[in-house]
Amino acid sequence: MSERLGLEVWDHPEERKRVVGEALARWDEGVLKEAYWAYLVRHRRKPDRGGPLYLGYFVRWLALKGRRWPHLEASDLKAFLLEAKEKGFPGGERGPLAWGTVERARAGLRHLFPFLDWAGHPMPPHVVFPSRQELPVVAPSRALPEERYRELLEKAEAYPLAYWRPLLRVLLVLLGEVGLTVKEAVELWKEDVREKSLLVRGTRLREVPLSPVAREVLWDWLPQRDFLASHQPLPYPHLLLKPAPGKGRGKPLGLLEAKWVLKEFARFAGLRPQDKQRADLVLALRWRAIRRFLKEGYPREKVAYWTGMKSLAVPGWGEG
């Protein structure tokens, strides 16, 4: 699409209204994509070049569904995105698509309503533009199954290097019960463990409630943690300390070391290299924690805040 449009019709409100109105009446993808791009280059500092492409897909979807302007359904935009996830875009890439691709399409259409206002044909007031919170960011299947989670906790007790076993259980609980990232886990201090909650430091400072399982594992860890801390002349305040014998014993567990031990444990637990669960063990554990919060009845907005996620609107989660 040309940077400098040859037609100046878009700069004349009456002509613009006529041309866009005729295009809407016949679902003319080409004209509507050109008009949308004209709006973007005139009103956005960095116009989204993908916007017209996704508008074309949406217009084609409306035509295939037999819609007539302005008689749209309130949820047409959301239905278009959800159908694209499963089947792909009409005339474009076949599905199922990644949720990131669906979000990219949603973002490309975020200026659709102001564009139609500018063109003199406002979107019908009952039509809703879906927020990011209305679309999943991770498929529910990414969450670690409950039986697999319990199996990992049991296998941590049998890990060949015995001095890693208590720390492995703590890591599994901080990720799988509380929903922390590995970085957040290694940055915790001992004093962050409260009676029934955990203070998470960093860019997303927050206080997260602890499940009975998490409280039990963390409180069992504290005496062992204090023992490790005694190996250093000046004890470190961190919650997770290195358990391996040697000069480093009692020093804070680093991010790379934590990732390494989780990777080695995943291999020990039988997660094969070709098994996506192995590569995504951390994320699968975090989403298991999210599922637990939702099933306990906590609002999704609060769970998103506790776990540092942007969106948790996953169909079927927290039900049953």
N, C-alpha and C positions, 0 to 999 in steps of 0.2 A: 504494500500500500504506500503510495507516494507521500513523502514528508510534506510537500507543498501541493495541496489539492488544487486541481485545475479549475474546479467549479467554485464559485463564490456564493452559491445558493445558500450555504449554511450560515452566511453572515446576514441574511435577510429573513427576519422572523416569519413573515407571511409565506414566503416561498419555502422556507425550511419546514414550516408546519404542513404545507400542502404535500411536499415530496415525501416526508416521513409518514404522513397520514395514508397516502396511496400505498406506500411500501408495507405498512402495517396491515392494510386491508387485504393484500395478496401475499403476505409473509415473504416479501422480497429480501432474501438473505443479503445479497450483494449491496443493495442500497442501504439497508439498515446497518450493516457492518461499516460501510463508508461513513454514514452519518455518526455512528458511535465513535469512530476514530476522530472525526472532525471535532466532536465535543471534547474528547480526551485531550487532543493537542491544544485546544483553546482554553482548557480549564485545569489541566493537571501539569505540574512542573515536570514530572517524569511519567508520561503516559504509558500505560500498560499495553504493550504490543499484542499480548495474548487476549486482551479483552474482546476485540471484534471476532476472533476465532470462536470463543465460547458463546458469544451472542449468536453467531451463526448456527452453532449446534442447538442452542435453546430455541431459536426461531424454527429450525427444522423439526425439533421435537414437538413444538406446539402445532405445527402443520400436520404432522403424522397423527397427533392425538385428535385432530379435527376441531381445534379451538378456532374461534373467530374473534378478532379484536373488536371491542375490549372485554369480551366475555370469557375471562380467564377464571380458573379455580384459585382459591386463596392459597393453596399449598403447591401450586404448579412449579415454582422454582425449586422447592425442596424435593418434590417428586422427580423432577428432571435430574437432579444431582444424585439422588439415591438410585434411580434406574441406571444412570450412567456408571455408577460404581459396579453394578452387577453385569450390565450388558455392553458397556462402552458408549461412546458418543455416537449419535446417529450419523452414519456416513464417515465416522472417524475410527480411532483406535478401538479394537474390540475389548470387551471386559473379560473377567473382572479387573477393575482398575485399582491402583493403590489409593488409599484415603488421601495421601498427599496430593495426588492428581485431582481428586474431587475438590479438595480445598483450594487448589490453584484455580479451578474453574469458578468456584464460588467467589474468590477474590477478584477474578477477572470481570465478574458481573456486578461488583459492588457499586458501580457508578450508573447502573442501569436506570434506577429511579430518577436521579437528577438529570440524566440524559433525556429521558422522556419529558420531564418538566420543561427542559430547555427547548425541546422539539415541539412543544405545544400540545402534547398528547400524554397527560399524566397517567401513570399507572393507576388502574382501578384501586380505590382505597382499601378494599378487602384483601388484596394480594399482599402477602407477607414475604419479606426478604429473609431467608434463614440465617440465623447467627451461627458463628462457628460452634457454639455450644450445642447446637441442634444436630451436628454431624459427628460421628465417631472420629477420633484421631488414631485409634488403634483397634484392630479387630478383636472381639472378645476372646477369640481362640489364642491370642498371645499371652493371656494370663496362665500361670502355672496351675495345672489341675490340683485339686486338694490332695488327692491320694499321692501325687508326685511330690508335693511339698512335704507331706508327712514322711514320705520315704527318704527325702533328702535330709531331714532333721535326724532321722534314725541312722542314716549312713554317715553323718558327721561324727557320730560316736564311734564309728569303726574306721575312721581315716587312719592310714598307716602311720603317719607321724603324729603320735599321741599329743604332743604339746600344742598342735594346731586345733585339736578337737573343740575345746571350749570357745576359742575365738571364732571358729567356723560357725558354730551355733549362733553366736552373737551376730555375725554378719548376715546369716540367713534370716534371722528374726528382724534385724534393722531394715532389711530390704523387703522381706516377705510379709512382715506384720505391720511395720510402720510406714513403708513405702519410700524410704530414703534412697538417694543415689549413693554410689560408692564414695564419691568425694565428700558428701555430707556426713557419711558414717565415720570416715577417718578423721574428720575435723571436730568430732564431738569431744567434749571434756567430761570428766567424771561428774562434775557438779551439774551437768545438763540432765542427768537422770534424776527426775523427781519421783515422788511417791507413786503417782498414777499418770504421769505425763513425761514427755521428753522435749527439751528445748533444743531446737535445731538452729544453729547459727548460720552465718553466710549471707548471701544476697537475698535468700528467702527466709528471713528470721521468722520463726513461728513456734508454737507449742502444740505438740501432737499427743493425743491421748494414747496410752499404752494398753494393749490387750492383756488379759491375765497371763497368757503364754509369754508375751514379751516381758512383762514385769518379772516373771519367774526366772527367765533366762538371764536377764540383765542383773538381777540381784544376786543370782548364783555366780555371775562373772565378777562382781566387784571385789570379793576377797582375793580371787586369783589375780585380778588386775593390780591390786595393792601389793601382792607378793612380787609381781613382775616389776612394779615401780620401785621397789626397794633395791633392785639391782643397780640403780643409777645413783651417783652421789647426790644429785639434785633431782628428785622425782618429778617426772613430767605430769602435767595436769590432764593429758588426753585420756579418753576412755579406752581406746584400743591401743594396746602396747604389744611390741614384738615378743612372741613367746619362745622363739628358737634360742637354744644355748649359744653363748658367745658374747662378745663385747656389746653387741647391739641389743641384747635382751633388756627389755624395759623401756626402750626408746619408742616413740610414736610409730605406729604402723603407717607406712606411706601408701599413697594411692596406687602406685604401680605394684607394690607388694600385695595389696589387697586384691587387685585384679588378677594377679598371678595365682594366688592361692585359690581364688574362686574358679579360675580356669582349670587348675590342677584337680580341684575337687570335682568339677563337672566331668572331667575325664574319668576319675575314679568312680563316680556315680553312674557311669554308663551312658552318658550323653555323647553320642557318636559325633565325629567331626562333621558329617553330612546332616546331622540333626540340627535344625534351626534353633531348637531350644538351648543347645549348648552355646551358640553364639549370642543368643538373646537371653541368657539366664538371668542377668540383672534386671532387664526390662520385664521378663516374665514374672520374676519375684515381686517387683514393684506393682505390677497389675494384679497380682494375687492379693496384695495388701489393699489395693483400691477396691477390689471385689468384696473383700471382707468388710470394709467400712460401709459400702453401699448396702450389703445384705443386712447389716446391723441397723439400717434405717437412717443413717446420717444423710443430710442434704448433699446433693452433688457439688454445689458451690463450696461447701465446707470441706468436702473430701478433696476437691481440686486444690484448695488452699493448703490443706495439711500435707499433701503429697507433692506440691509444686507443679502440678499439671495445669495446662491452659484450658483443657476441655475434657469433660467426662461423660458426655451425653452418648452413652453406648446402649443401643437398644437391648432390652432384656436383662441388663445388669441390675443387681440389687432387687430382683424379683424372685420370690420363691426361695 
